[in-house]
Amino acid sequence: MKNSKILESIISEEFNKLLQEVEYQDSDIIDPTSIGLINEYIKLNKELFNNELPKVSMRWSNRKGNLGHVKAFFNRLTNEAKIEYLAISSFHAMPYKVFKDTLAHEMIHIKLLTYGGHNRTDPHDYKFFKEANRINGMGLGYNITKSSEEQLGISDTVTNNKILIGMIFNIDGKNFLSVTTPNVFRTEGELVFNLFKKFVNNGKYRKVEITVVESKNVQMLKYKIGRTFRRGFSYGPLPDELLNQLLQDRVLVKTEYQLGGESGISESENLDDAGNWEEIIII
């Protein structure tokens, strides 16, 4: 009787999952909690691969560098491949159309791994594109490429509980952002200030303003998080909307370097009585 109740509970749980799945249109942003990866794999296996692909383990990943990936192991002696799983990133706000293209892309890798056509040194060789072109030419709306060129936002399911440091650079009127951790900024931040001061003094830039903020803004996760500045650092364009959001967070440092002018640094951390100040707008 006890085993019967457990089985009934499992069946009920699986049935409820099926009921929760949403029928998506191509432009709809997918929700990882309401789309079944296995069911989508089964549909594409039938639609695109004549049910020739094996069952594989499916999972969501939190990678932001790619939309999907396949993990497999190779036997060095036999060159046999064993597929561990196929993963789709839940980090990105992904339209269903992009999701299907991504899943089909990874399923091509599954096919080549399964039937011995995978090229370990160039996984996107002519055999990959032969399959991609076959699917793209089926008239079903697929557009499988080597890598997606879609500019995607961050999924609503992504959260950020860690404090990050955003270094906002206004370089000759254009805004950029570099993201790092509080520890890296505390120990190596001076390297960045000195670098941009040198750039201005050498005439590479006419004016650089640097504003450093402390924030948990989830949009910062789209940027590469610098783990050290000693081997260089990366920064990307900063949209106005995100700039305005970050400037509402805690500002740690403001500095300005101008060709032929004076440089000044202010640190809001010195305002220990900041809670006693009232903001006023003067027009």
Buried (B, 14 or more C-beta within 10 A) or exposed (E): EEEEEEEEEEEEEEEEEEEEBEEBEEEBBBBBEEBBBEEBBBEBBEBBBEEEBEEBEBEBBEBBEBBBBBEBEEEEEEEEBEBEEBBBBBBBBBBBBBBBBBBBBBBBBBBBBBEEBBEEEEBBEEBBBEBBEEBBEEEEEBBBEEEBEEEBEBBEEBEBEEEBBBBBBBBEEEBBBBBBBBEBBEEBBEBBBEEBBEBBEEEEBBBBBBBBBBBEBBBBBBBBBBEEBEEEBEBEEBEEEBBEBBEEBEBBBBBBBBBEEEEEEEEBEEEEEEEEEEEEEEE
